[in-house]
Every structure is written in C-alpha cells, then in structure tokens.
Amino acid sequence: MPNVYDWDETVVYPNSGVTFVAFCMWRHNELLRRYMPHISKEFFLHGIKARRGKPFKAELYTFMKDVPDWEEEVRLFWQLKAEQMLQPWYLEQKRPDDIIVSDSAEFLLRPICEQLGVRMLATPVDPVTGLLTGPDCHGPEKLRRLRQEFGPVEIEEFYSDSLHDAPLANAARRAFLVNKDERLPWPKRKGNAMPHKK
C-alpha cells in the first residue's frame, strides 16, 4: 500500500508555486514590471477568499506565455531550490511507491517528482499559455483523481498541511497533519499513530 502526500508545505516548504513565480520575476525584470502588480492583486484577492481554485491559478500563471524557455526555467528552479525546499523528514522516509497529489501545476512538479522517483498527480496547466486545461486538483478532486488514475488503491499513510485534504485523509489507514517537521495525527480521527517528530 502506498503512502500519499500533499506537496506544498508538506513535502516542500515553502509553497513551490509561489516560490517559482517569485523566481521567474527575479530572473526576468520585464516579467516583474509587466505582471507583478497583477499577480500581487490576485494574491490579495485569494487571501481574502475573493478568488479560489481555478480563477486564482488561471491568473497566477498568465506570465508563462512570456517566459522564453519554460522547461529550462523549471529545470533551473529545481536545480537551485530543491535542496533547501525538500523536507528532510520526507527524504528519510520516501518510498518508490509514494504518490504525490497536489493542486500545484503539473508542469512544475513533474521534473522534481521524476528526479525523486515517485508518482505524481497535479493540476493540469499549459506551460506555454499558463491556462488550466483541466480541473484544479484540490480538495475532493484529489481523491477523485487518485481513484481515476490508480483505481481502488488503499492508502497506508497520508500527509498534508491542509484540512482541505480531509477526503484523502479519511481514505487512508493513518493520516497526519504536517507543520514543517512536525507530524500530528489528523484531527478527529481514531486509531492514528502517535505524533512523529524529527
């Protein structure tokens, strides 16, 4: 039975999508001048719950159409950031049958998950246009995607920093709420193991 993990602020810290946007803006001044006011506004609207899910991501990656070589940008991002973002506790317990299920952009996660040797499901975003090409892999959609791709797989353990992932947590034998290197039993679940601490 595989272990299943959320990605952002679970396997990596901080959020890889936000960090990638900042990385691109830092490397390309023209992107910073053109898109940062708009992206800042979208983050504000998202923060006050005026934007959620697809509308937010649809706006977040609009700058991608002006990135000269997105594959090189993603490669360089993980080359420079992976070591500091990947959480040591995850690397210590990583298994080849792990499955990452994330609402981050698929194009961003695929290279690093291939490097880690783990399977991955994420939100389909066209890296050329920055537009979503399918449902946001968030909340109940994560469990739906997992069942769609892997069938009635039984989950040994599930890890996430967000209570929005309750559908996956409820489908697992054991589930843990993550706060950096602290892993506590998922709230209001019986039969969880004792807290894991590094």
C-alpha positions as a LaTeX table, in Angstrom:
\begin{tabular}{lrrr}
\hline
Residue & $x$ (\AA) & $y$ (\AA) & $z$ (\AA) \\
\hline
Met1 & 0.00 & 0.00 & 0.00 \\
Pro2 & 1.47 & 3.38 & $-0.95$ \\
Asn3 & 1.84 & 6.45 & 1.19 \\
Val4 & 0.21 & 9.55 & $-0.31$ \\
Tyr5 & 1.43 & 13.11 & 0.22 \\
Asp6 & 0.30 & 16.62 & $-0.44$ \\
Trp7 & 3.21 & 18.63 & $-1.89$ \\
Asp8 & 3.35 & 22.30 & $-0.91$ \\
Glu9 & 4.20 & 22.97 & 2.73 \\
Thr10 & 4.22 & 19.21 & 3.23 \\
Val11 & 6.97 & 17.59 & 1.13 \\
Val12 & 8.42 & 21.00 & 0.25 \\
Tyr13 & 8.47 & 24.26 & 2.16 \\
Pro14 & 7.54 & 26.97 & 1.35 \\
Asn15 & 4.91 & 26.81 & $-1.42$ \\
Ser16 & 6.62 & 25.81 & $-4.67$ \\
Gly17 & 4.18 & 27.64 & $-6.95$ \\
Val18 & 4.61 & 30.95 & $-5.15$ \\
Thr19 & 8.37 & 30.45 & $-4.98$ \\
Phe20 & 8.51 & 29.65 & $-8.70$ \\
Val21 & 6.59 & 32.81 & $-9.59$ \\
Ala22 & 8.98 & 34.89 & $-7.46$ \\
Phe23 & 11.95 & 33.09 & $-9.04$ \\
Cys24 & 10.77 & 33.94 & $-12.56$ \\
Met25 & 10.08 & 37.56 & $-11.63$ \\
Trp26 & 13.54 & 37.86 & $-10.07$ \\
Arg27 & 15.25 & 36.42 & $-13.16$ \\
His28 & 13.30 & 38.42 & $-15.73$ \\
Asn29 & 12.87 & 42.11 & $-14.98$ \\
Glu30 & 10.40 & 42.53 & $-17.84$ \\
Leu31 & 8.10 & 39.94 & $-16.23$ \\
Leu32 & 8.37 & 41.75 & $-12.90$ \\
Arg33 & 7.41 & 45.09 & $-14.44$ \\
Arg34 & 4.59 & 43.68 & $-16.53$ \\
Tyr35 & 2.98 & 41.11 & $-14.26$ \\
Met36 & 3.85 & 41.75 & $-10.63$ \\
Pro37 & 1.10 & 44.33 & $-9.99$ \\
His38 & $-1.49$ & 41.95 & $-11.40$ \\
Ile39 & $-0.13$ & 38.91 & $-9.55$ \\
Ser40 & 0.03 & 40.87 & $-6.28$ \\
Lys41 & $-3.62$ & 41.81 & $-6.71$ \\
Glu42 & $-4.56$ & 38.17 & $-7.34$ \\
Phe43 & $-2.71$ & 37.03 & $-4.21$ \\
Phe44 & $-4.59$ & 39.65 & $-2.20$ \\
Leu45 & $-7.96$ & 38.55 & $-3.62$ \\
His46 & $-7.08$ & 34.92 & $-2.97$ \\
Gly47 & $-6.03$ & 35.76 & 0.59 \\
Ile48 & $-9.38$ & 37.35 & 1.40 \\
Lys49 & $-11.19$ & 34.44 & $-0.30$ \\
Ala50 & $-12.40$ & 36.58 & $-3.19$ \\
Arg51 & $-10.58$ & 34.22 & $-5.56$ \\
Arg52 & $-10.33$ & 30.46 & $-5.09$ \\
Gly53 & $-9.35$ & 27.45 & $-7.13$ \\
Lys54 & $-9.38$ & 27.73 & $-10.89$ \\
Pro55 & $-9.78$ & 31.51 & $-11.20$ \\
Phe56 & $-6.71$ & 32.08 & $-8.98$ \\
Lys57 & $-4.47$ & 29.62 & $-10.80$ \\
Ala58 & $-5.75$ & 30.80 & $-14.16$ \\
Glu59 & $-4.48$ & 34.27 & $-13.23$ \\
Leu60 & $-1.33$ & 33.17 & $-11.40$ \\
Tyr61 & 0.41 & 31.60 & $-14.39$ \\
Thr62 & $-0.58$ & 34.10 & $-17.09$ \\
Phe63 & 3.04 & 35.31 & $-17.19$ \\
Met64 & 4.16 & 31.92 & $-18.57$ \\
Lys65 & 3.39 & 32.96 & $-22.14$ \\
Asp66 & 6.27 & 35.44 & $-21.90$ \\
Val67 & 8.82 & 33.05 & $-20.35$ \\
Pro68 & 11.43 & 32.39 & $-23.07$ \\
Asp69 & 12.02 & 28.69 & $-22.26$ \\
Trp70 & 9.71 & 27.26 & $-19.61$ \\
Glu71 & 11.44 & 23.87 & $-19.45$ \\
Glu72 & 14.79 & 25.50 & $-18.74$ \\
Glu73 & 13.15 & 27.81 & $-16.20$ \\
Val74 & 11.67 & 24.87 & $-14.29$ \\
Arg75 & 14.90 & 22.86 & $-14.53$ \\
Leu76 & 16.95 & 25.74 & $-13.15$ \\
Phe77 & 14.38 & 26.43 & $-10.43$ \\
Trp78 & 14.64 & 22.92 & $-9.01$ \\
Gln79 & 18.40 & 22.80 & $-9.50$ \\
Leu80 & 18.76 & 25.86 & $-7.29$ \\
Lys81 & 15.85 & 25.36 & $-4.88$ \\
Ala82 & 15.21 & 21.63 & $-4.38$ \\
Glu83 & 17.80 & 21.03 & $-1.68$ \\
Gln84 & 16.58 & 23.87 & 0.51 \\
Met85 & 12.85 & 23.23 & $-0.08$ \\
Leu86 & 12.58 & 19.44 & 0.23 \\
Gln87 & 11.82 & 18.50 & 3.82 \\
Pro88 & 14.42 & 16.16 & 5.40 \\
Trp89 & 11.79 & 14.08 & 7.19 \\
Tyr90 & 10.20 & 13.22 & 3.84 \\
Leu91 & 13.50 & 12.26 & 2.21 \\
Glu92 & 14.23 & 9.98 & 5.18 \\
Gln93 & 11.00 & 8.02 & 4.74 \\
Lys94 & 10.50 & 8.31 & 0.95 \\
Arg95 & 9.49 & 5.08 & $-0.78$ \\
Pro96 & 9.37 & 4.25 & $-4.50$ \\
Asp97 & 5.61 & 3.63 & $-4.35$ \\
Asp98 & 4.84 & 7.09 & $-2.90$ \\
Ile99 & 2.18 & 9.15 & $-4.67$ \\
Ile100 & 2.19 & 12.95 & $-4.61$ \\
Val101 & $-1.25$ & 14.53 & $-5.08$ \\
Ser102 & $-1.07$ & 18.31 & $-5.37$ \\
Asp103 & $-3.04$ & 21.31 & $-6.56$ \\
Ser104 & 0.19 & 22.87 & $-7.86$ \\
Ala105 & 0.88 & 22.99 & $-11.60$ \\
Glu106 & 1.74 & 19.66 & $-13.16$ \\
Phe107 & 4.47 & 21.16 & $-15.36$ \\
Leu108 & 6.25 & 22.44 & $-12.25$ \\
Leu109 & 6.09 & 19.22 & $-10.23$ \\
Arg110 & 6.75 & 16.62 & $-12.92$ \\
Pro111 & 10.55 & 17.12 & $-13.23$ \\
Ile112 & 11.26 & 17.04 & $-9.50$ \\
Cys113 & 8.95 & 14.07 & $-8.90$ \\
Glu114 & 10.70 & 12.18 & $-11.71$ \\
Gln115 & 14.01 & 13.04 & $-10.07$ \\
Leu116 & 12.70 & 11.73 & $-6.74$ \\
Gly117 & 11.38 & 8.60 & $-8.45$ \\
Val118 & 7.80 & 9.00 & $-7.20$ \\
Arg119 & 4.42 & 9.16 & $-8.91$ \\
Met120 & 2.53 & 12.44 & $-9.15$ \\
Leu121 & $-0.91$ & 13.90 & $-9.81$ \\
Ala122 & $-1.34$ & 17.68 & $-10.05$ \\
Thr123 & $-3.34$ & 20.48 & $-11.66$ \\
Pro124 & $-3.01$ & 20.48 & $-15.46$ \\
Val125 & $-1.67$ & 23.86 & $-16.55$ \\
Asp126 & $-0.46$ & 24.59 & $-20.08$ \\
Pro127 & 3.13 & 25.82 & $-19.52$ \\
Val128 & 3.08 & 27.80 & $-22.76$ \\
Thr129 & $-0.11$ & 29.78 & $-22.12$ \\
Gly130 & $-0.37$ & 29.47 & $-18.34$ \\
Leu131 & $-4.01$ & 28.39 & $-18.70$ \\
Leu132 & $-5.64$ & 25.49 & $-16.86$ \\
Thr133 & $-6.51$ & 22.57 & $-19.12$ \\
Gly134 & $-8.50$ & 20.58 & $-16.57$ \\
Pro135 & $-9.95$ & 20.66 & $-13.05$ \\
Asp136 & $-7.96$ & 22.15 & $-10.18$ \\
Cys137 & $-6.57$ & 19.19 & $-8.22$ \\
His138 & $-7.85$ & 20.47 & $-4.88$ \\
Gly139 & $-9.95$ & 19.06 & $-2.03$ \\
Pro140 & $-12.28$ & 16.23 & $-3.16$ \\
Glu141 & $-10.79$ & 16.37 & $-6.67$ \\
Lys142 & $-7.55$ & 14.93 & $-5.27$ \\
Leu143 & $-9.28$ & 11.73 & $-4.17$ \\
Arg144 & $-11.22$ & 11.55 & $-7.44$ \\
Arg145 & $-8.02$ & 11.87 & $-9.47$ \\
Leu146 & $-6.25$ & 9.27 & $-7.35$ \\
Arg147 & $-9.06$ & 6.74 & $-7.91$ \\
Gln148 & $-9.26$ & 7.61 & $-11.59$ \\
Glu149 & $-5.53$ & 7.08 & $-12.16$ \\
Phe150 & $-4.76$ & 4.19 & $-9.82$ \\
Gly151 & $-8.11$ & 2.50 & $-9.20$ \\
Pro152 & $-9.22$ & 1.43 & $-5.70$ \\
Val153 & $-5.74$ & 1.79 & $-4.23$ \\
Glu154 & $-5.52$ & 1.51 & $-0.45$ \\
Ile155 & $-3.57$ & 4.32 & 1.21 \\
Glu156 & $-1.27$ & 3.31 & 4.06 \\
Glu157 & $-0.46$ & 6.82 & 5.32 \\
Phe158 & $-1.45$ & 10.29 & 4.15 \\
Tyr159 & 0.37 & 13.54 & 4.95 \\
Ser160 & $-0.79$ & 17.13 & 4.37 \\
Asp161 & $-0.56$ & 20.59 & 5.90 \\
Ser162 & $-4.19$ & 21.40 & 5.00 \\
Leu163 & $-7.54$ & 20.29 & 6.38 \\
His164 & $-8.92$ & 20.80 & 2.86 \\
Asp165 & $-7.37$ & 17.39 & 2.19 \\
Ala166 & $-9.79$ & 15.62 & 4.54 \\
Pro167 & $-11.18$ & 13.36 & 1.74 \\
Leu168 & $-7.74$ & 11.78 & 1.25 \\
Ala169 & $-7.09$ & 11.70 & 4.98 \\
Asn170 & $-10.37$ & 9.87 & 5.56 \\
Ala171 & $-9.47$ & 7.34 & 2.85 \\
Ala172 & $-6.13$ & 6.47 & 4.48 \\
Arg173 & $-5.40$ & 3.96 & 7.23 \\
Arg174 & $-3.45$ & 6.67 & 9.05 \\
Ala175 & $-3.27$ & 10.39 & 8.34 \\
Phe176 & $-1.03$ & 13.14 & 9.66 \\
Leu177 & $-1.28$ & 16.91 & 9.70 \\
Val178 & 2.10 & 18.44 & 8.85 \\
Asn179 & 3.65 & 21.62 & 10.21 \\
Lys180 & 7.20 & 21.73 & 8.81 \\
Asp181 & 8.97 & 18.82 & 10.57 \\
Glu182 & 6.12 & 18.09 & 12.99 \\
Arg183 & 3.54 & 15.45 & 12.07 \\
Leu184 & 0.50 & 15.08 & 14.29 \\
Pro185 & $-2.44$ & 12.67 & 13.98 \\
Trp186 & $-5.16$ & 14.06 & 11.73 \\
Pro187 & $-7.80$ & 15.85 & 13.85 \\
Lys188 & $-10.89$ & 13.93 & 14.90 \\
Arg189 & $-9.64$ & 10.58 & 13.64 \\
Lys190 & $-9.43$ & 7.48 & 15.79 \\
Gly191 & $-6.67$ & 4.92 & 15.65 \\
Asn192 & $-3.87$ & 7.23 & 14.45 \\
Ala193 & $-0.30$ & 6.63 & 15.48 \\
Met194 & 1.49 & 8.82 & 17.98 \\
Pro195 & 2.99 & 12.10 & 16.72 \\
His196 & 6.11 & 11.89 & 14.58 \\
Lys197 & 8.78 & 14.42 & 15.40 \\
Lys198 & 12.20 & 14.76 & 13.91 \\
\hline
\end{tabular}
